[in-house]
Amino acid sequence: MNVFLTVDVEVWCDGWDALDQRFPTAFNQYIYGQTDRGRFGLPYQTEVLAAHGLKGVFFVEPLFSARFGPEPLAEIVGLLNAAGQEIQLHLHPEWVDEARTPLLPNSTEKRQHLRFFSLEEQTVLIRKGLEMLHAAGAAPVNTFRAGSFAFNRDTLRALNAIGIPFDSSYNATHFGLDSGVSPGVPLFAPIKCEGVHEYPMTVFKDGFGQLRHTQLAACSFRELEGLLWAALEAGSESFVILWHNAELLNQAKNRPDWVVIRRFEKLCKLLDRHRDCFSVCGFQGLVPSVAATQPEPLSSTGLRAVGRLIKQIYRRVY
């Protein structure tokens, strides 16, 4: 079974005021994860992946550089290139109205989600994102993910027109059901739509009957472990896991989150140890698969859900 370790790489300044003053600190927090206990950002994450012979898919958000210049983006791309990791495209159009040189004509109001833009506007923004990544030194991109999973069918039309064959924006717990992709049928396995191969986030029914996507900070290790084995047993061809570049820190971004750090390390050890079962891969060179029918979502247990809640309480307190 192919396992995709996907990382959304973003920089945020904790609000939209005083951006230029806040950015240097925010960049250090989000990219390097600097704390008084060490650094747990991208360098640490790529080192752990490398130690286990694993490759992640780093969806890099470039539009922030329209405000702060090309150098910080080039620093991110250089770091990931040096680590031998795969770089793909991620867009948060919240940055569009913050650009020093307009990315779109007459776009002075903040529109949070890509789905709020027309097909023509989405096409322009995706092309500009590709140009920014290319100028920063990234290899050609073949996969896209919309910020906050907030895409729609026009996004896939734009990707097909540009020549990007893969997308991983569909999340049945966030915007997926009303994206216009597969109306009435939630996606839990890859399909082809508008000429693009859609690889949805892996989601599951937790022990309380709610759908939850497989995100490092939002699932316990026991949940992730059980779901990987359940997906393999069910004959799934792909399993898509998410985390963000600053997810190994606490919410204030000033201390390491040891629970999530240990979870990340244990996940890497599991995937390294069971290479005969799990093939950790990227989208470059991928032979796409298409599900004949959509399976039922995976399910976890109430005991594992309770264990997750205990861990979450512990993380908030400590």
ZADO-1210 file (C-alpha; in nm, 4 decimals, padded with zeros to 6 digits):
<atoms>
<atom x="00.0000" y="00.0000" z="00.0000" code="MET" pos="1"/>
<atom x="00.1319" y="00.3441" z="-00.0911" code="ASN" pos="2"/>
<atom x="00.1600" y="00.5772" z="00.2075" code="VAL" pos="3"/>
<atom x="00.1911" y="00.9509" z="00.1444" code="PHE" pos="4"/>
<atom x="00.3433" y="01.1550" z="00.4284" code="LEU" pos="5"/>
<atom x="00.2215" y="01.5003" z="00.3266" code="THR" pos="6"/>
<atom x="00.3376" y="01.8200" z="00.4961" code="VAL" pos="7"/>
<atom x="00.1709" y="02.1565" z="00.4399" code="ASP" pos="8"/>
<atom x="00.4501" y="02.4148" z="00.4631" code="VAL" pos="9"/>
<atom x="00.3176" y="02.7584" z="00.5595" code="GLU" pos="10"/>
<atom x="00.4221" y="03.0778" z="00.7373" code="VAL" pos="11"/>
<atom x="00.1688" y="03.2796" z="00.9393" code="TRP" pos="12"/>
<atom x="00.2148" y="03.5996" z="01.1351" code="CYS" pos="13"/>
<atom x="-00.0612" y="03.5534" z="01.3949" code="ASP" pos="14"/>
<atom x="-00.2868" y="03.8093" z="01.2316" code="GLY" pos="15"/>
<atom x="-00.2737" y="04.0605" z="00.9480" code="TRP" pos="16"/>
<atom x="-00.1469" y="04.3661" z="01.1365" code="ASP" pos="17"/>
<atom x="00.2218" y="04.4656" z="01.1450" code="ALA" pos="18"/>
<atom x="00.3089" y="04.1844" z="00.9032" code="LEU" pos="19"/>
<atom x="00.6546" y="04.3117" z="00.8166" code="ASP" pos="20"/>
<atom x="00.7535" y="04.3464" z="01.1819" code="GLN" pos="21"/>
<atom x="00.6165" y="04.0049" z="01.2777" code="ARG" pos="22"/>
<atom x="00.7449" y="03.8079" z="00.9812" code="PHE" pos="23"/>
<atom x="01.1085" y="03.7399" z="01.0880" code="PRO" pos="24"/>
<atom x="00.9966" y="03.5822" z="01.4161" code="THR" pos="25"/>
<atom x="00.7129" y="03.3944" z="01.2474" code="ALA" pos="26"/>
<atom x="00.9462" y="03.2571" z="00.9804" code="PHE" pos="27"/>
<atom x="01.1872" y="03.1256" z="01.2427" code="ASN" pos="28"/>
<atom x="00.9029" y="02.9687" z="01.4410" code="GLN" pos="29"/>
<atom x="00.7257" y="02.8042" z="01.1494" code="TYR" pos="30"/>
<atom x="01.0208" y="02.6949" z="00.9379" code="ILE" pos="31"/>
<atom x="01.2859" y="02.6132" z="01.1974" code="TYR" pos="32"/>
<atom x="01.0666" y="02.5502" z="01.4999" code="GLY" pos="33"/>
<atom x="01.3153" y="02.7208" z="01.7293" code="GLN" pos="34"/>
<atom x="01.2551" y="02.6673" z="02.1037" code="THR" pos="35"/>
<atom x="01.4721" y="02.6700" z="02.4145" code="ASP" pos="36"/>
<atom x="01.4659" y="02.2878" z="02.3924" code="ARG" pos="37"/>
<atom x="01.5909" y="02.2734" z="02.0339" code="GLY" pos="38"/>
<atom x="01.4574" y="02.3091" z="01.6807" code="ARG" pos="39"/>
<atom x="01.1630" y="02.0966" z="01.5663" code="PHE" pos="40"/>
<atom x="01.0709" y="02.2515" z="01.2329" code="GLY" pos="41"/>
<atom x="01.1608" y="02.1408" z="00.8825" code="LEU" pos="42"/>
<atom x="01.5283" y="02.0549" z="00.9488" code="PRO" pos="43"/>
<atom x="01.4340" y="01.8228" z="01.2343" code="TYR" pos="44"/>
<atom x="01.1491" y="01.6623" z="01.0406" code="GLN" pos="45"/>
<atom x="01.3613" y="01.5963" z="00.7331" code="THR" pos="46"/>
<atom x="01.6391" y="01.4548" z="00.9515" code="GLU" pos="47"/>
<atom x="01.3999" y="01.2074" z="01.1147" code="VAL" pos="48"/>
<atom x="01.2595" y="01.1069" z="00.7765" code="LEU" pos="49"/>
<atom x="01.6106" y="01.0588" z="00.6387" code="ALA" pos="50"/>
<atom x="01.7154" y="00.8526" z="00.9416" code="ALA" pos="51"/>
<atom x="01.4402" y="00.6063" z="00.8521" code="HIS" pos="52"/>
<atom x="01.4908" y="00.6241" z="00.4752" code="GLY" pos="53"/>
<atom x="01.1535" y="00.7880" z="00.4175" code="LEU" pos="54"/>
<atom x="01.0428" y="01.0614" z="00.1793" code="LYS" pos="55"/>
<atom x="00.7734" y="01.3148" z="00.2531" code="GLY" pos="56"/>
<atom x="00.5658" y="01.5255" z="00.0169" code="VAL" pos="57"/>
<atom x="00.6123" y="01.8891" z="00.1185" code="PHE" pos="58"/>
<atom x="00.3329" y="02.1085" z="-00.0157" code="PHE" pos="59"/>
<atom x="00.4999" y="02.4510" z="-00.0051" code="VAL" pos="60"/>
<atom x="00.2888" y="02.7676" z="00.0066" code="GLU" pos="61"/>
<atom x="00.4656" y="03.0376" z="-00.2044" code="PRO" pos="62"/>
<atom x="00.2196" y="03.3300" z="-00.2181" code="LEU" pos="63"/>
<atom x="00.3514" y="03.4758" z="00.1081" code="PHE" pos="64"/>
<atom x="00.6656" y="03.5706" z="-00.0857" code="SER" pos="65"/>
<atom x="00.4593" y="03.8216" z="-00.2861" code="ALA" pos="66"/>
<atom x="00.4655" y="04.0235" z="00.0350" code="ARG" pos="67"/>
<atom x="00.8073" y="03.9428" z="00.1808" code="PHE" pos="68"/>
<atom x="01.0220" y="03.8838" z="-00.1264" code="GLY" pos="69"/>
<atom x="01.1718" y="03.5706" z="-00.2862" code="PRO" pos="70"/>
<atom x="01.4551" y="03.5036" z="-00.0396" code="GLU" pos="71"/>
<atom x="01.2537" y="03.3317" z="00.2392" code="PRO" pos="72"/>
<atom x="01.0838" y="03.1019" z="-00.0133" code="LEU" pos="73"/>
<atom x="01.4211" y="03.0180" z="-00.1676" code="ALA" pos="74"/>
<atom x="01.5465" y="02.9332" z="00.1824" code="GLU" pos="75"/>
<atom x="01.2604" y="02.6868" z="00.2338" code="ILE" pos="76"/>
<atom x="01.3070" y="02.5286" z="-00.1089" code="VAL" pos="77"/>
<atom x="01.6836" y="02.5070" z="-00.0591" code="GLY" pos="78"/>
<atom x="01.6391" y="02.3349" z="00.2754" code="LEU" pos="79"/>
<atom x="01.4036" y="02.0739" z="00.1291" code="LEU" pos="80"/>
<atom x="01.6168" y="02.0229" z="-00.1823" code="ASN" pos="81"/>
<atom x="01.9234" y="01.9639" z="00.0331" code="ALA" pos="82"/>
<atom x="01.7274" y="01.7030" z="00.2293" code="ALA" pos="83"/>
<atom x="01.6201" y="01.5247" z="-00.0898" code="GLY" pos="84"/>
<atom x="01.2506" y="01.5719" z="-00.0184" code="GLN" pos="85"/>
<atom x="00.9681" y="01.6154" z="-00.2695" code="GLU" pos="86"/>
<atom x="00.8262" y="01.9654" z="-00.3170" code="ILE" pos="87"/>
<atom x="00.4720" y="02.0217" z="-00.4423" code="GLN" pos="88"/>
<atom x="00.2428" y="02.3264" z="-00.4608" code="LEU" pos="89"/>
<atom x="00.0149" y="02.4565" z="-00.1855" code="HIS" pos="90"/>
<atom x="-00.1811" y="02.7844" z="-00.2077" code="LEU" pos="91"/>
<atom x="-00.3350" y="03.0047" z="00.0603" code="HIS" pos="92"/>
<atom x="-00.4992" y="03.2919" z="-00.1316" code="PRO" pos="93"/>
<atom x="-00.5320" y="03.4924" z="00.1915" code="GLU" pos="94"/>
<atom x="-00.2013" y="03.6416" z="00.0758" code="TRP" pos="95"/>
<atom x="-00.3395" y="03.7772" z="-00.2526" code="VAL" pos="96"/>
<atom x="-00.4476" y="04.1161" z="-00.1160" code="ASP" pos="97"/>
<atom x="-00.1217" y="04.1480" z="00.0817" code="GLU" pos="98"/>
<atom x="00.1020" y="04.1306" z="-00.2277" code="ALA" pos="99"/>
<atom x="00.3218" y="04.4328" z="-00.2973" code="ARG" pos="100"/>
<atom x="00.2716" y="04.3803" z="-00.6701" code="THR" pos="101"/>
<atom x="-00.0867" y="04.2708" z="-00.7456" code="PRO" pos="102"/>
<atom x="-00.1282" y="03.9026" z="-00.8249" code="LEU" pos="103"/>
<atom x="-00.4750" y="03.9653" z="-00.9687" code="LEU" pos="104"/>
<atom x="-00.6355" y="04.2820" z="-01.1009" code="PRO" pos="105"/>
<atom x="-00.8770" y="04.4577" z="-00.8656" code="ASN" pos="106"/>
<atom x="-00.8191" y="04.2128" z="-00.5809" code="SER" pos="107"/>
<atom x="-00.8005" y="04.4309" z="-00.2706" code="THR" pos="108"/>
<atom x="-01.0346" y="04.2381" z="-00.0412" code="GLU" pos="109"/>
<atom x="-00.9308" y="03.9269" z="00.1474" code="LYS" pos="110"/>
<atom x="-01.0820" y="03.6065" z="00.0154" code="ARG" pos="111"/>
<atom x="-00.9863" y="03.3190" z="00.2415" code="GLN" pos="112"/>
<atom x="-01.0420" y="03.0194" z="00.0176" code="HIS" pos="113"/>
<atom x="-00.9392" y="02.9287" z="-00.3359" code="LEU" pos="114"/>
<atom x="-01.2973" y="02.8189" z="-00.4064" code="ARG" pos="115"/>
<atom x="-01.4023" y="03.1859" z="-00.3733" code="PHE" pos="116"/>
<atom x="-01.2085" y="03.2670" z="-00.6937" code="PHE" pos="117"/>
<atom x="-01.3252" y="03.2133" z="-01.0498" code="SER" pos="118"/>
<atom x="-01.1764" y="02.9504" z="-01.2785" code="LEU" pos="119"/>
<atom x="-00.9733" y="03.2185" z="-01.4552" code="GLU" pos="120"/>
<atom x="-00.8469" y="03.3617" z="-01.1258" code="GLU" pos="121"/>
<atom x="-00.7573" y="03.0192" z="-00.9897" code="GLN" pos="122"/>
<atom x="-00.5646" y="02.9444" z="-01.3066" code="THR" pos="123"/>
<atom x="-00.3650" y="03.2676" z="-01.2712" code="VAL" pos="124"/>
<atom x="-00.2873" y="03.2042" z="-00.9040" code="LEU" pos="125"/>
<atom x="-00.1773" y="02.8449" z="-00.9593" code="ILE" pos="126"/>
<atom x="00.0484" y="02.9538" z="-01.2472" code="ARG" pos="127"/>
<atom x="00.1994" y="03.2281" z="-01.0307" code="LYS" pos="128"/>
<atom x="00.2581" y="02.9807" z="-00.7490" code="GLY" pos="129"/>
<atom x="00.4379" y="02.7477" z="-00.9900" code="LEU" pos="130"/>
<atom x="00.6519" y="03.0347" z="-01.1188" code="GLU" pos="131"/>
<atom x="00.7473" y="03.1332" z="-00.7646" code="MET" pos="132"/>
<atom x="00.8483" y="02.7776" z="-00.6723" code="LEU" pos="133"/>
<atom x="01.0454" y="02.7388" z="-00.9952" code="HIS" pos="134"/>
<atom x="01.2274" y="03.0690" z="-00.9388" code="ALA" pos="135"/>
<atom x="01.3087" y="02.9534" z="-00.5842" code="ALA" pos="136"/>
<atom x="01.4789" y="02.6404" z="-00.7197" code="GLY" pos="137"/>
<atom x="01.2082" y="02.3744" z="-00.6941" code="ALA" pos="138"/>
<atom x="01.1927" y="02.0913" z="-00.9443" code="ALA" pos="139"/>
<atom x="00.8859" y="02.0741" z="-01.1703" code="PRO" pos="140"/>
<atom x="00.5687" y="02.0229" z="-00.9698" code="VAL" pos="141"/>
<atom x="00.3062" y="01.7615" z="-01.0563" code="ASN" pos="142"/>
<atom x="00.0701" y="01.7800" z="-00.7545" code="THR" pos="143"/>
<atom x="-00.1406" y="02.0475" z="-00.5883" code="PHE" pos="144"/>
<atom x="-00.3207" y="02.0982" z="-00.2572" code="ARG" pos="145"/>
<atom x="-00.5501" y="02.3912" z="-00.1826" code="ALA" pos="146"/>
<atom x="-00.5094" y="02.5697" z="00.1483" code="GLY" pos="147"/>
<atom x="-00.7593" y="02.4452" z="00.4097" code="SER" pos="148"/>
<atom x="-00.8680" y="02.1837" z="00.1486" code="PHE" pos="149"/>
<atom x="-01.0965" y="02.4601" z="00.0162" code="ALA" pos="150"/>
<atom x="-01.0977" y="02.3713" z="-00.3535" code="PHE" pos="151"/>
<atom x="-01.3742" y="02.3032" z="-00.6030" code="ASN" pos="152"/>
<atom x="-01.4197" y="02.1470" z="-00.9445" code="ARG" pos="153"/>
<atom x="-01.2831" y="02.4608" z="-01.1098" code="ASP" pos="154"/>
<atom x="-00.9550" y="02.3956" z="-00.9302" code="THR" pos="155"/>
<atom x="-00.9229" y="02.0623" z="-01.1075" code="LEU" pos="156"/>
<atom x="-01.0128" y="02.2263" z="-01.4391" code="ARG" pos="157"/>
<atom x="-00.7373" y="02.4825" z="-01.3819" code="ALA" pos="158"/>
<atom x="-00.4847" y="02.2129" z="-01.2903" code="LEU" pos="159"/>
<atom x="-00.5695" y="02.0131" z="-01.6021" code="ASN" pos="160"/>
<atom x="-00.5310" y="02.3218" z="-01.8223" code="ALA" pos="161"/>
<atom x="-00.1911" y="02.3964" z="-01.6660" code="ILE" pos="162"/>
<atom x="-00.0742" y="02.0352" z="-01.6901" code="GLY" pos="163"/>
<atom x="-00.0663" y="01.9283" z="-01.3240" code="ILE" pos="164"/>
<atom x="-00.1880" y="01.5654" z="-01.3182" code="PRO" pos="165"/>
<atom x="-00.2402" y="01.5103" z="-00.9429" code="PHE" pos="166"/>
<atom x="-00.4356" y="01.6833" z="-00.6683" code="ASP" pos="167"/>
<atom x="-00.4678" y="01.6059" z="-00.2974" code="SER" pos="168"/>
<atom x="-00.7188" y="01.8687" z="-00.1858" code="SER" pos="169"/>
<atom x="-01.0208" y="01.6469" z="-00.1229" code="TYR" pos="170"/>
<atom x="-01.1078" y="01.5968" z="00.2431" code="ASN" pos="171"/>
<atom x="-01.4443" y="01.4436" z="00.3281" code="ALA" pos="172"/>
<atom x="-01.4358" y="01.6280" z="00.6625" code="THR" pos="173"/>
<atom x="-01.3469" y="01.9730" z="00.5175" code="HIS" pos="174"/>
<atom x="-01.5208" y="02.1117" z="00.2061" code="PHE" pos="175"/>
<atom x="-01.4924" y="01.7888" z="00.0073" code="GLY" pos="176"/>
<atom x="-01.8600" y="01.7021" z="00.0024" code="LEU" pos="177"/>
<atom x="-01.9621" y="02.0376" z="-00.1463" code="ASP" pos="178"/>
<atom x="-01.6602" y="02.0785" z="-00.3745" code="SER" pos="179"/>
<atom x="-01.8556" y="01.9666" z="-00.6805" code="GLY" pos="180"/>
<atom x="-01.6247" y="01.6674" z="-00.7142" code="VAL" pos="181"/>
<atom x="-01.8172" y="01.3391" z="-00.6938" code="SER" pos="182"/>
<atom x="-02.1539" y="01.4918" z="-00.5953" code="PRO" pos="183"/>
<atom x="-02.3404" y="01.2789" z="-00.3443" code="GLY" pos="184"/>
<atom x="-02.0623" y="01.0221" z="-00.3125" code="VAL" pos="185"/>
<atom x="-01.7882" y="01.1006" z="-00.0570" code="PRO" pos="186"/>
<atom x="-01.4394" y="01.0063" z="-00.1702" code="LEU" pos="187"/>
<atom x="-01.2245" y="00.7693" z="00.0324" code="PHE" pos="188"/>
<atom x="-01.0077" y="00.6415" z="-00.2543" code="ALA" pos="189"/>
<atom x="-00.8483" y="00.7975" z="-00.5666" code="PRO" pos="190"/>
<atom x="-01.0551" y="00.8947" z="-00.8690" code="ILE" pos="191"/>
<atom x="-00.9966" y="01.0843" z="-01.1921" code="LYS" pos="192"/>
<atom x="-01.1978" y="01.4027" z="-01.2358" code="CYS" pos="193"/>
<atom x="-01.1605" y="01.6783" z="-01.4993" code="GLU" pos="194"/>
<atom x="-00.8480" y="01.5024" z="-01.6242" code="GLY" pos="195"/>
<atom x="-00.6774" y="01.5131" z="-01.2826" code="VAL" pos="196"/>
<atom x="-00.6085" y="01.2229" z="-01.0470" code="HIS" pos="197"/>
<atom x="-00.7523" y="01.3127" z="-00.7074" code="GLU" pos="198"/>
<atom x="-00.5884" y="01.1506" z="-00.4037" code="TYR" pos="199"/>
<atom x="-00.8149" y="01.2318" z="-00.1084" code="PRO" pos="200"/>
<atom x="-00.7074" y="01.2641" z="00.2511" code="MET" pos="201"/>
<atom x="-00.7540" y="00.9383" z="00.4385" code="THR" pos="202"/>
<atom x="-01.0441" y="00.9787" z="00.6804" code="VAL" pos="203"/>
<atom x="-01.1974" y="00.7406" z="00.9317" code="PHE" pos="204"/>
<atom x="-01.4857" y="00.6998" z="01.1719" code="LYS" pos="205"/>
<atom x="-01.3458" y="00.7562" z="01.5178" code="ASP" pos="206"/>
<atom x="-01.4774" y="00.5760" z="01.8243" code="GLY" pos="207"/>
<atom x="-01.7551" y="00.8343" z="01.8590" code="PHE" pos="208"/>
<atom x="-01.8905" y="00.7843" z="01.5069" code="GLY" pos="209"/>
<atom x="-01.7463" y="01.1088" z="01.3693" code="GLN" pos="210"/>
<atom x="-01.5356" y="01.1373" z="01.0535" code="LEU" pos="211"/>
<atom x="-01.1797" y="01.2508" z="01.1238" code="ARG" pos="212"/>
<atom x="-00.8879" y="01.2903" z="00.8837" code="HIS" pos="213"/>
<atom x="-00.5497" y="01.1342" z="00.9535" code="THR" pos="214"/>
<atom x="-00.3490" y="01.4284" z="01.0830" code="GLN" pos="215"/>
<atom x="-00.0460" y="01.3804" z="01.3044" code="LEU" pos="216"/>
<atom x="-00.1580" y="01.6195" z="01.5784" code="ALA" pos="217"/>
<atom x="-00.5222" y="01.5081" z="01.5658" code="ALA" pos="218"/>
<atom x="-00.4832" y="01.1287" z="01.5917" code="CYS" pos="219"/>
<atom x="-00.3084" y="00.9108" z="01.8459" code="SER" pos="220"/>
<atom x="-00.0293" y="00.6824" z="01.7346" code="PHE" pos="221"/>
<atom x="-00.2474" y="00.3814" z="01.8150" code="ARG" pos="222"/>
<atom x="-00.5174" y="00.5194" z="01.5873" code="GLU" pos="223"/>
<atom x="-00.2715" y="00.5759" z="01.3020" code="LEU" pos="224"/>
<atom x="-00.1140" y="00.2351" z="01.3509" code="GLU" pos="225"/>
<atom x="-00.4496" y="00.0571" z="01.3606" code="GLY" pos="226"/>
<atom x="-00.5769" y="00.2442" z="01.0567" code="LEU" pos="227"/>
<atom x="-00.2687" y="00.1629" z="00.8500" code="LEU" pos="228"/>
<atom x="-00.3108" y="-00.2069" z="00.9169" code="TRP" pos="229"/>
<atom x="-00.6877" y="-00.1891" z="00.8592" code="ALA" pos="230"/>
<atom x="-00.6382" y="-00.0113" z="00.5261" code="ALA" pos="231"/>
<atom x="-00.3820" y="-00.2704" z="00.4171" code="LEU" pos="232"/>
<atom x="-00.6143" y="-00.5544" z="00.5122" code="GLU" pos="233"/>
<atom x="-00.9010" y="-00.3893" z="00.3230" code="ALA" pos="234"/>
<atom x="-00.6897" y="-00.3753" z="00.0075" code="GLY" pos="235"/>
<atom x="-00.6523" y="00.0033" z="-00.0029" code="SER" pos="236"/>
<atom x="-00.3977" y="00.1236" z="-00.2556" code="GLU" pos="237"/>
<atom x="-00.3181" y="00.4558" z="-00.0874" code="SER" pos="238"/>
<atom x="-00.3132" y="00.6169" z="00.2561" code="PHE" pos="239"/>
<atom x="-00.2648" y="00.9949" z="00.2863" code="VAL" pos="240"/>
<atom x="-00.1449" y="01.1415" z="00.6180" code="ILE" pos="241"/>
<atom x="-00.1091" y="01.5147" z="00.6922" code="LEU" pos="242"/>
<atom x="00.0866" y="01.7385" z="00.9233" code="TRP" pos="243"/>
<atom x="00.2026" y="02.1002" z="00.9125" code="HIS" pos="244"/>
<atom x="00.5574" y="02.2250" z="00.9401" code="ASN" pos="245"/>
<atom x="00.4952" y="02.3789" z="01.2852" code="ALA" pos="246"/>
<atom x="00.2818" y="02.0920" z="01.4156" code="GLU" pos="247"/>
<atom x="00.5535" y="01.9574" z="01.6436" code="LEU" pos="248"/>
<atom x="00.5295" y="02.2733" z="01.8568" code="LEU" pos="249"/>
<atom x="00.2647" y="02.3789" z="02.1052" code="ASN" pos="250"/>
<atom x="-00.0085" y="02.6197" z="01.9957" code="GLN" pos="251"/>
<atom x="00.1950" y="02.9224" z="02.1094" code="ALA" pos="252"/>
<atom x="00.4869" y="02.8003" z="01.8930" code="LYS" pos="253"/>
<atom x="00.7339" y="02.8494" z="02.1794" code="ASN" pos="254"/>
<atom x="00.7734" y="02.4952" z="02.3156" code="ARG" pos="255"/>
<atom x="00.8084" y="02.1477" z="02.1673" code="PRO" pos="256"/>
<atom x="00.4993" y="01.9283" z="02.1803" code="ASP" pos="257"/>
<atom x="00.6632" y="01.6095" z="02.3022" code="TRP" pos="258"/>
<atom x="00.3496" y="01.4011" z="02.2504" code="VAL" pos="259"/>
<atom x="00.3367" y="01.4832" z="01.8786" code="VAL" pos="260"/>
<atom x="00.7151" y="01.4595" z="01.8417" code="ILE" pos="261"/>
<atom x="00.7175" y="01.1068" z="01.9863" code="ARG" pos="262"/>
<atom x="00.4152" y="01.0191" z="01.7716" code="ARG" pos="263"/>
<atom x="00.6026" y="01.1343" z="01.4594" code="PHE" pos="264"/>
<atom x="00.9107" y="00.9337" z="01.5529" code="GLU" pos="265"/>
<atom x="00.7072" y="00.6205" z="01.6259" code="LYS" pos="266"/>
<atom x="00.5195" y="00.6543" z="01.2961" code="LEU" pos="267"/>
<atom x="00.8481" y="00.6749" z="01.1053" code="CYS" pos="268"/>
<atom x="00.9824" y="00.3693" z="01.2888" code="LYS" pos="269"/>
<atom x="00.6669" y="00.1743" z="01.2078" code="LEU" pos="270"/>
<atom x="00.6830" y="00.2567" z="00.8370" code="LEU" pos="271"/>
<atom x="01.0552" y="00.1837" z="00.8230" code="ASP" pos="272"/>
<atom x="01.0114" y="-00.1503" z="00.9996" code="ARG" pos="273"/>
<atom x="00.7288" y="-00.2691" z="00.7742" code="HIS" pos="274"/>
<atom x="00.8520" y="-00.1766" z="00.4279" code="ARG" pos="275"/>
<atom x="00.7183" y="-00.5071" z="00.2994" code="ASP" pos="276"/>
<atom x="00.3682" y="-00.3773" z="00.3730" code="CYS" pos="277"/>
<atom x="00.3886" y="00.0007" z="00.3385" code="PHE" pos="278"/>
<atom x="00.5578" y="00.1842" z="00.0535" code="SER" pos="279"/>
<atom x="00.6197" y="00.5463" z="00.1575" code="VAL" pos="280"/>
<atom x="00.6254" y="00.7416" z="-00.1665" code="CYS" pos="281"/>
<atom x="00.5630" y="01.0733" z="-00.3370" code="GLY" pos="282"/>
<atom x="00.3783" y="01.1791" z="-00.6487" code="PHE" pos="283"/>
<atom x="00.6806" y="01.2172" z="-00.8748" code="GLN" pos="284"/>
<atom x="00.6913" y="00.9086" z="-01.0951" code="GLY" pos="285"/>
<atom x="00.3703" y="00.7746" z="-00.9435" code="LEU" pos="286"/>
<atom x="00.1600" y="00.5405" z="-01.1550" code="VAL" pos="287"/>
<atom x="-00.1919" y="00.6615" z="-01.0691" code="PRO" pos="288"/>
<atom x="-00.4658" y="00.4361" z="-00.9445" code="SER" pos="289"/>
<atom x="-00.8410" y="00.4841" z="-00.9791" code="VAL" pos="290"/>
<atom x="-01.0920" y="00.3141" z="-00.7527" code="ALA" pos="291"/>
<atom x="-01.3631" y="00.1203" z="-00.9368" code="ALA" pos="292"/>
<atom x="-01.6037" y="00.1961" z="-00.6523" code="THR" pos="293"/>
<atom x="-01.5708" y="00.4023" z="-00.3362" code="GLN" pos="294"/>
<atom x="-01.5139" y="00.1914" z="-00.0235" code="PRO" pos="295"/>
<atom x="-01.6610" y="00.2548" z="00.3180" code="GLU" pos="296"/>
<atom x="-01.4450" y="00.4753" z="00.5408" code="PRO" pos="297"/>
<atom x="-01.2055" y="00.3086" z="00.7797" code="LEU" pos="298"/>
<atom x="-01.3107" y="00.2780" z="01.1432" code="SER" pos="299"/>
<atom x="-01.1224" y="00.3067" z="01.4689" code="SER" pos="300"/>
<atom x="-01.2241" y="00.1962" z="01.8172" code="THR" pos="301"/>
<atom x="-01.3730" y="00.3772" z="02.1131" code="GLY" pos="302"/>
<atom x="-01.0769" y="00.2751" z="02.3272" code="LEU" pos="303"/>
<atom x="-00.8331" y="00.4401" z="02.0887" code="ARG" pos="304"/>
<atom x="-01.0504" y="00.7514" z="02.0729" code="ALA" pos="305"/>
<atom x="-01.0485" y="00.7765" z="02.4528" code="VAL" pos="306"/>
<atom x="-00.6715" y="00.7384" z="02.4469" code="GLY" pos="307"/>
<atom x="-00.6507" y="01.0269" z="02.2004" code="ARG" pos="308"/>
<atom x="-00.8653" y="01.2483" z="02.4224" code="LEU" pos="309"/>
<atom x="-00.6415" y="01.1765" z="02.7215" code="ILE" pos="310"/>
<atom x="-00.3357" y="01.2712" z="02.5161" code="LYS" pos="311"/>
<atom x="-00.5036" y="01.5916" z="02.3987" code="GLN" pos="312"/>
<atom x="-00.5850" y="01.6939" z="02.7552" code="ILE" pos="313"/>
<atom x="-00.2266" y="01.6210" z="02.8569" code="TYR" pos="314"/>
<atom x="-00.0942" y="01.8325" z="02.5683" code="ARG" pos="315"/>
<atom x="-00.3132" y="02.1299" z="02.6615" code="ARG" pos="316"/>
<atom x="-00.2072" y="02.1149" z="03.0272" code="VAL" pos="317"/>
<atom x="00.1621" y="02.0550" z="02.9733" code="TYR" pos="318"/>
</atoms>
